[in-house]
């Protein structure tokens, strides 16, 4: 109840004493204008409890942040996360058969639900998926019989007494170790990984195929979708994203560059080339243009936590689909409609091919996605109100309330509005994540990670 109230009041702005607004909590990353390519953040993901937040970058590194335990109780500093572990997940490789360089960039990170003291996550670059174990150590064994304290082995003949080794306390150490490496199964670049609700299997998708893996088996996977035509000249669409249903372990969806979403049931056949449902919205002939097919390509698809709805993101909009209705979305939200007149220049500078992600809040009542000029958008599904906020270092004092931003598309610009011509298309928010249980969000701008939380007055 509190969550619903807080989100609803967020859109009504400051007024009563109990209103809740978004405020700045933290920013991670260097301030330099000169950004190294390797430092650009390429994925952001909260774990199932929201206590850990992982980011991957173009340099193949994974950085995990942990919510400070003592801050959880204090409402004003719940959104404070500190570095917990950093490790090199992928290295650059070279495919000698195809004479191709394989980038180390992390495309996706997915957390497994916690079963014991350790945490597990999957990370992938274009070709190889790895299962990482992240564990803590705060004790070390001492008093070996056949080893000196410095690690050198002793001559067994010199051992005259037996000691019982003991554990001594030590400074906390977080270790990341690769437990499984799933390789050599994708000809094309991996764009998605999704863990099944059985927590034993997961899928990985590239441009033309989707494979099903068992988390314990690395040397084989099952091909469950293959849209590669016999003649590549007949290729008309590619797979852009795929995800398992949160509750039904036999159901998954995948989206295409043509703006369609296919829902497949693995009980129907081993190869899911024939979908169970096809979600597609008829095109409005009045909006038809040279760019229609490019901007209708779906860059992300996410099931709601309830499993009743799914959200898709194309270049200009976010759509919410009811799984029981295939012919049109139940909700459509325009993210940056003012860019429709700028598509020509966005095509020339390649921005039209940017892949924006989207996410749900914990109760599925609000959706969030990124835009240009370091803006990000939120849409309240109950009140139908929307808000534009900015991730900027100018508002980086803790608990500074974010002011809503407005873009002026044409005509006379008001004082607090920004002209569409002055938007910076090099500053873009492609990756966002929402804490599964609280109003804490993580937003990635180029090489910085911003964390915002709701403010209780």
C-alpha positions as CSV (number, residue, x, y, z in Angstrom):
1,X,0.0,0.0,0.0
2,X,2.8,2.4,0.9
3,X,4.6,1.7,-2.4
4,X,1.5,2.4,-4.4
5,X,0.9,5.7,-2.5
6,X,4.4,6.8,-2.8
7,X,4.6,6.3,-6.6
8,X,1.3,8.0,-7.2
9,X,2.2,11.0,-5.1
10,X,5.5,11.2,-7.0
11,X,3.6,12.4,-10.1
12,X,1.6,15.0,-8.3
13,X,4.7,17.0,-7.3
14,X,5.4,18.7,-4.1
15,X,2.3,19.7,-2.2
16,X,1.2,18.1,1.0
17,X,3.4,17.1,3.8
18,X,3.5,13.4,2.8
19,X,4.4,13.8,-0.8
20,X,7.3,11.7,-2.1
21,X,9.6,12.8,-4.9
22,X,12.8,11.4,-6.5
23,X,16.0,12.7,-5.1
24,X,19.7,12.2,-5.7
25,X,21.5,9.5,-3.7
26,X,24.9,8.7,-5.3
27,X,26.9,8.8,-8.5
28,X,29.7,6.3,-9.3
29,X,32.5,6.7,-11.8
30,X,35.0,9.3,-12.9
31,X,34.0,12.9,-13.6
32,X,36.3,13.3,-16.6
33,X,34.8,14.5,-19.9
34,X,37.4,12.4,-21.7
35,X,35.8,8.9,-21.2
36,X,37.8,5.7,-21.9
37,X,35.8,3.3,-24.1
38,X,36.5,0.5,-21.7
39,X,34.7,2.4,-18.9
40,X,31.4,2.8,-20.7
41,X,28.6,0.9,-18.8
42,X,26.9,-1.7,-20.9
43,X,24.4,-3.3,-18.4
44,X,22.9,-2.7,-15.0
45,X,21.1,-5.3,-12.8
46,X,19.8,-5.6,-9.2
47,X,19.8,-9.0,-7.6
48,X,16.5,-10.5,-6.3
49,X,16.7,-8.9,-2.9
50,X,18.0,-5.5,-4.2
51,X,20.9,-5.7,-1.8
52,X,23.4,-6.1,-4.6
53,X,23.7,-4.1,-7.8
54,X,25.9,-5.3,-10.7
55,X,27.2,-3.3,-13.7
56,X,29.1,-4.6,-16.7
57,X,31.2,-2.4,-19.0
58,X,32.8,-2.4,-22.4
59,X,36.2,-3.4,-20.8
60,X,34.8,-6.8,-19.7
61,X,34.6,-5.9,-16.0
62,X,31.8,-6.6,-13.6
63,X,31.5,-4.2,-10.6
64,X,29.1,-5.2,-7.8
65,X,27.8,-2.7,-5.3
66,X,26.3,-3.6,-2.0
67,X,23.6,-1.7,-0.1
68,X,25.0,-0.6,3.3
69,X,23.4,-2.6,6.0
70,X,23.2,0.2,8.6
71,X,21.7,2.5,6.0
72,X,18.8,0.2,5.2
73,X,17.0,1.3,8.4
74,X,17.6,5.0,7.8
75,X,15.0,6.0,5.1
76,X,17.1,9.0,3.8
77,X,20.2,6.9,3.0
78,X,18.7,3.6,1.8
79,X,20.0,4.3,-1.7
80,X,23.6,4.2,-0.7
81,X,25.7,1.5,-2.3
82,X,29.4,0.8,-1.9
83,X,31.8,-1.3,-4.0
84,X,31.5,-4.9,-2.9
85,X,33.5,-6.7,-5.6
86,X,35.2,-6.0,-8.9
87,X,36.4,-8.6,-11.3
88,X,37.4,-9.1,-15.0
89,X,34.7,-11.3,-16.4
90,X,35.7,-11.5,-20.1
91,X,38.9,-10.8,-22.0
92,X,39.2,-9.8,-25.7
93,X,39.6,-12.9,-27.9
94,X,40.3,-13.6,-31.6
95,X,38.4,-16.1,-33.7
96,X,41.1,-17.4,-36.0
97,X,38.7,-19.4,-38.2
98,X,36.7,-16.3,-39.1
99,X,39.5,-13.7,-38.6
100,X,37.2,-11.8,-36.2
101,X,38.0,-10.0,-33.0
102,X,35.6,-10.9,-30.1
103,X,35.0,-7.9,-27.9
104,X,35.2,-8.3,-24.1
105,X,32.1,-6.0,-23.6
106,X,29.6,-7.4,-21.2
107,X,26.2,-7.5,-23.0
108,X,24.0,-8.8,-20.1
109,X,24.2,-9.8,-16.4
110,X,21.5,-12.0,-14.8
111,X,21.5,-12.9,-11.1
112,X,20.4,-16.3,-9.8
113,X,18.2,-16.4,-6.7
114,X,20.4,-16.9,-3.6
115,X,20.3,-20.5,-2.2
116,X,23.2,-20.3,0.3
117,X,25.8,-17.8,1.6
118,X,27.2,-17.4,-1.9
119,X,25.8,-15.4,-4.8
120,X,25.8,-16.5,-8.4
121,X,25.4,-14.5,-11.6
122,X,25.6,-15.1,-15.4
123,X,27.5,-12.7,-17.5
124,X,27.9,-12.8,-21.3
125,X,29.8,-11.0,-24.0
126,X,29.1,-11.6,-27.8
127,X,30.0,-15.3,-27.7
128,X,30.7,-16.8,-24.2
129,X,28.5,-17.0,-21.1
130,X,30.1,-17.5,-17.7
131,X,28.6,-18.5,-14.4
132,X,30.3,-16.6,-11.5
133,X,30.3,-17.5,-7.8
134,X,30.7,-14.5,-5.5
135,X,31.5,-15.6,-1.9
136,X,32.9,-14.0,1.3
137,X,35.8,-15.2,3.4
138,X,36.5,-13.8,6.9
139,X,38.5,-16.7,8.4
140,X,41.7,-18.4,7.4
141,X,43.1,-21.8,8.5
142,X,46.3,-21.9,10.5
143,X,48.4,-24.6,12.1
144,X,48.9,-27.1,9.2
145,X,51.0,-30.1,9.9
146,X,52.7,-30.4,6.5
147,X,52.9,-26.7,5.6
148,X,54.8,-23.7,7.0
149,X,52.8,-20.5,7.8
150,X,54.4,-18.9,4.6
151,X,53.0,-21.8,2.5
152,X,56.2,-23.8,2.0
153,X,55.8,-27.6,2.4
154,X,57.6,-29.4,5.2
155,X,59.4,-32.7,5.0
156,X,57.0,-35.3,6.5
157,X,59.9,-37.0,8.3
158,X,60.5,-33.9,10.4
159,X,56.9,-33.8,11.7
160,X,57.1,-35.2,15.3
161,X,53.8,-33.8,16.7
162,X,50.4,-33.4,15.2
163,X,48.5,-30.2,15.5
164,X,44.8,-29.5,15.0
165,X,44.4,-26.7,12.4
166,X,42.3,-23.8,13.6
167,X,40.4,-21.0,11.9
168,X,41.5,-17.4,12.7
169,X,39.5,-14.2,11.9
170,X,40.8,-12.1,9.0
171,X,39.7,-9.0,7.1
172,X,36.6,-9.7,4.9
173,X,37.6,-10.9,1.4
174,X,35.1,-11.2,-1.4
175,X,36.1,-13.7,-4.1
176,X,34.7,-14.1,-7.6
177,X,35.4,-17.4,-9.3
178,X,34.1,-18.7,-12.6
179,X,32.2,-22.0,-12.0
180,X,31.0,-22.7,-15.5
181,X,31.9,-21.5,-19.0
182,X,29.3,-21.9,-21.7
183,X,31.1,-21.4,-25.1
184,X,31.0,-22.2,-28.8
185,X,27.2,-22.4,-29.2
186,X,26.5,-19.1,-30.9
187,X,27.5,-18.1,-34.5
188,X,26.1,-14.6,-34.1
189,X,26.3,-12.1,-31.3
190,X,24.5,-12.9,-28.0
191,X,21.9,-10.2,-27.2
192,X,20.0,-11.8,-24.3
193,X,20.3,-14.3,-21.5
194,X,17.3,-15.2,-19.3
195,X,17.1,-17.6,-16.3
196,X,14.1,-19.9,-16.2
197,X,11.8,-20.0,-13.2
198,X,12.9,-23.6,-12.6
199,X,16.3,-22.1,-11.8
200,X,18.0,-25.0,-13.5
201,X,18.0,-23.8,-17.1
202,X,18.4,-20.6,-19.0
203,X,18.2,-19.4,-22.5
204,X,20.7,-17.4,-24.6
205,X,19.7,-15.6,-27.8
206,X,21.6,-14.2,-30.7
207,X,20.5,-12.6,-34.0
208,X,19.1,-15.8,-35.5
209,X,18.9,-18.5,-32.8
210,X,17.9,-19.2,-29.2
211,X,19.6,-21.9,-27.2
212,X,18.5,-23.6,-24.0
213,X,21.2,-24.5,-21.5
214,X,21.3,-26.4,-18.2
215,X,23.3,-24.5,-15.6
216,X,25.3,-27.7,-14.7
217,X,26.1,-28.7,-18.3
218,X,28.6,-26.6,-20.4
219,X,29.4,-28.8,-23.4
220,X,25.9,-28.9,-25.0
221,X,22.8,-26.8,-25.4
222,X,19.5,-27.3,-27.2
223,X,18.6,-25.1,-30.1
224,X,14.9,-24.1,-29.4
225,X,14.5,-21.3,-32.1
226,X,16.2,-21.0,-35.4
227,X,15.0,-18.3,-37.9
228,X,18.0,-18.5,-40.2
229,X,16.8,-18.9,-43.8
230,X,18.5,-21.5,-46.1
231,X,19.5,-18.5,-48.3
232,X,20.8,-15.6,-46.3
233,X,19.7,-13.2,-49.0
234,X,16.1,-14.0,-47.9
235,X,16.8,-12.7,-44.4
236,X,14.2,-10.2,-43.4
237,X,14.3,-10.0,-39.6
238,X,16.6,-10.8,-36.7
239,X,15.9,-11.6,-33.0
240,X,16.5,-8.6,-30.8
241,X,15.7,-9.8,-27.3
242,X,14.3,-12.9,-25.5
243,X,13.0,-13.6,-22.0
244,X,11.5,-16.5,-20.0
245,X,8.2,-16.1,-18.3
246,X,8.6,-15.4,-14.5
247,X,6.3,-18.2,-13.5
248,X,5.7,-20.6,-16.3
249,X,8.9,-22.5,-17.0
250,X,7.7,-23.7,-20.4
251,X,7.0,-20.2,-21.8
252,X,9.3,-17.6,-23.3
253,X,9.0,-14.7,-25.7
254,X,11.3,-13.2,-28.3
255,X,11.1,-9.9,-30.1
256,X,12.2,-9.1,-33.6
257,X,13.6,-6.2,-35.7
258,X,10.2,-6.0,-37.4
259,X,8.4,-5.0,-34.2
260,X,6.7,-8.4,-33.5
261,X,6.9,-10.5,-30.4
262,X,6.4,-14.2,-30.5
263,X,5.4,-16.3,-27.4
264,X,6.5,-19.9,-27.6
265,X,5.6,-22.9,-25.5
266,X,8.3,-25.6,-25.1
267,X,5.7,-28.2,-24.4
268,X,4.4,-28.0,-28.0
269,X,7.6,-29.1,-29.7
270,X,11.4,-29.4,-29.2
271,X,12.1,-26.7,-31.8
272,X,9.8,-23.7,-31.2
273,X,9.8,-22.4,-34.7
274,X,6.0,-22.2,-34.7
275,X,4.9,-19.7,-32.1
276,X,1.9,-20.1,-29.8
277,X,1.1,-16.3,-30.0
278,X,2.2,-13.4,-32.2
279,X,1.9,-9.9,-30.7
280,X,1.8,-7.3,-33.4
281,X,0.3,-3.8,-33.8
282,X,-1.0,-2.9,-37.2
283,X,0.9,0.1,-38.6
284,X,-0.7,3.5,-38.9
285,X,-0.5,4.3,-42.7
286,X,-0.4,8.0,-41.9
287,X,2.9,7.5,-40.0
288,X,4.6,5.4,-42.7
289,X,8.0,6.7,-43.7
290,X,11.5,5.6,-44.8
291,X,12.4,5.1,-41.1
292,X,9.2,3.1,-40.1
293,X,10.9,-0.3,-40.1
294,X,14.0,0.9,-38.2
295,X,12.0,2.7,-35.4
296,X,9.6,-0.2,-35.0
297,X,12.5,-2.6,-34.2
298,X,12.1,-3.8,-30.5
299,X,15.2,-3.2,-28.4
300,X,14.0,-4.8,-25.2
301,X,11.2,-7.0,-23.8
302,X,10.4,-7.5,-20.1
303,X,7.7,-9.5,-18.4
304,X,5.9,-7.9,-15.5
305,X,6.7,-9.5,-12.1
306,X,3.1,-10.9,-12.1
307,X,3.6,-12.5,-15.5
308,X,0.3,-11.1,-16.8
309,X,1.8,-8.3,-18.9
310,X,5.0,-7.7,-21.0
311,X,6.6,-4.4,-21.9
312,X,8.4,-3.7,-25.1
313,X,10.6,-0.8,-26.1
314,X,11.0,0.5,-29.6
315,X,12.8,3.6,-30.7
316,X,10.1,6.1,-29.8
317,X,7.7,4.4,-27.4
318,X,7.1,1.8,-24.6
319,X,4.2,-0.6,-25.1
320,X,2.5,-2.8,-22.5
321,X,0.9,-6.0,-23.8
322,X,-1.6,-8.2,-22.1
323,X,-0.6,-11.8,-22.8
324,X,-4.3,-12.6,-23.5
325,X,-4.6,-10.0,-26.3
326,X,-2.3,-10.2,-29.3
327,X,-3.7,-7.7,-31.8
328,X,-2.6,-4.5,-30.0
329,X,-1.0,-3.3,-26.8
330,X,-3.2,-2.3,-23.9
331,X,-1.0,0.8,-23.2
332,X,1.3,2.9,-25.3
333,X,3.6,5.6,-23.9
334,X,5.5,8.0,-26.1
335,X,9.0,8.4,-24.8
336,X,10.3,11.1,-27.0
337,X,7.8,11.8,-29.8
338,X,9.4,15.2,-30.4
339,X,12.3,13.2,-32.1
340,X,10.0,12.1,-35.0
341,X,10.8,15.2,-36.9
342,X,14.6,14.6,-36.3
343,X,14.8,11.0,-37.6
344,X,16.8,12.0,-40.7
345,X,19.7,13.5,-38.6
346,X,19.4,10.6,-36.1
347,X,19.8,8.2,-39.0
348,X,22.9,10.1,-40.2
349,X,24.6,10.0,-36.8
350,X,23.6,6.4,-36.2
351,X,21.6,7.3,-33.0
352,X,18.5,5.7,-34.6
353,X,20.0,2.3,-34.0
354,X,20.5,2.9,-30.2
355,X,19.0,0.1,-28.1
356,X,17.1,1.5,-25.1
357,X,16.1,-0.9,-22.3
358,X,13.1,-0.6,-20.0
359,X,12.2,-1.9,-16.5
360,X,9.2,-2.3,-14.2
361,X,8.9,-1.2,-10.6
362,X,8.4,-3.8,-7.9
363,X,4.6,-3.6,-8.0
364,X,4.3,-3.3,-11.9
365,X,2.5,0.0,-11.5
366,X,5.3,2.2,-13.0
367,X,7.6,1.6,-15.9
368,X,10.9,3.4,-16.6
369,X,13.1,3.8,-19.7
370,X,15.9,6.1,-20.9
371,X,16.2,8.9,-23.5
372,X,18.8,11.4,-24.8
373,X,20.4,14.4,-23.0
374,X,20.7,12.0,-19.9
375,X,16.9,12.2,-19.5
376,X,14.9,9.2,-18.3
377,X,11.2,8.8,-18.3
378,X,8.7,7.2,-15.9
379,X,5.1,6.3,-16.7
380,X,2.5,5.7,-14.0
381,X,0.1,3.0,-15.3
382,X,-2.7,3.9,-12.8
383,X,-2.8,7.7,-13.1
384,X,-1.5,7.8,-16.7
385,X,0.9,10.6,-15.6
386,X,4.5,10.7,-16.9
387,X,7.6,12.5,-15.7
388,X,11.0,13.3,-17.3
389,X,14.0,13.5,-15.0
390,X,17.7,14.1,-15.6
391,X,20.8,12.3,-14.4
392,X,23.2,15.2,-14.0
393,X,26.2,16.1,-11.8
394,X,24.7,19.5,-11.2
395,X,22.1,18.0,-8.8
396,X,24.7,15.8,-7.0
397,X,24.2,16.9,-3.4
398,X,22.7,14.0,-1.4
399,X,18.9,14.2,-1.1
400,X,18.6,17.0,-3.7
401,X,15.1,16.7,-5.2
402,X,15.1,16.1,-9.0
403,X,13.1,18.7,-10.9
404,X,10.9,17.5,-13.8
405,X,12.3,18.5,-17.2
406,X,10.3,19.5,-20.3
407,X,11.3,19.5,-23.9
408,X,9.8,22.1,-26.2
409,X,9.2,20.6,-29.7
410,X,8.1,23.7,-31.5
411,X,6.8,27.2,-31.0
412,X,7.7,29.6,-28.2
413,X,9.9,28.0,-25.5
414,X,9.0,28.6,-21.9
415,X,11.7,29.5,-19.4
416,X,12.1,26.1,-17.8
417,X,11.9,24.1,-21.1
418,X,14.7,22.7,-23.3
419,X,14.6,23.1,-27.0
420,X,14.6,19.9,-29.0
421,X,17.5,21.4,-31.1
422,X,19.7,21.7,-28.0
423,X,19.5,18.1,-26.9
424,X,22.8,16.3,-26.6
425,X,22.5,13.0,-28.5
426,X,25.9,11.8,-27.2
427,X,24.5,11.8,-23.7
428,X,22.0,8.9,-23.5
429,X,20.6,6.6,-20.9
430,X,20.3,3.1,-22.4
431,X,20.4,1.0,-19.2
432,X,18.2,1.4,-16.2
433,X,17.2,-0.9,-13.2
434,X,14.6,-0.6,-10.5
435,X,15.1,-2.1,-7.0
436,X,12.7,-5.1,-6.7
437,X,11.2,-4.0,-3.4
438,X,11.9,-0.3,-2.9
439,X,11.8,3.0,-4.7
440,X,15.5,3.0,-5.5
441,X,16.6,3.2,-9.2
442,X,19.9,2.9,-10.9
443,X,20.6,4.7,-14.2
444,X,23.7,4.4,-16.3
445,X,25.0,7.4,-18.3
446,X,28.0,6.7,-20.4
447,X,30.6,5.8,-17.7
448,X,28.6,6.9,-14.6
449,X,26.1,5.1,-12.5
450,X,23.5,7.3,-10.8
451,X,21.4,6.0,-7.9
452,X,18.2,7.9,-7.0
453,X,15.6,7.1,-4.2
454,X,12.3,8.5,-3.2
455,X,12.3,11.3,-0.6
456,X,10.1,11.1,2.4
457,X,9.3,14.6,3.7
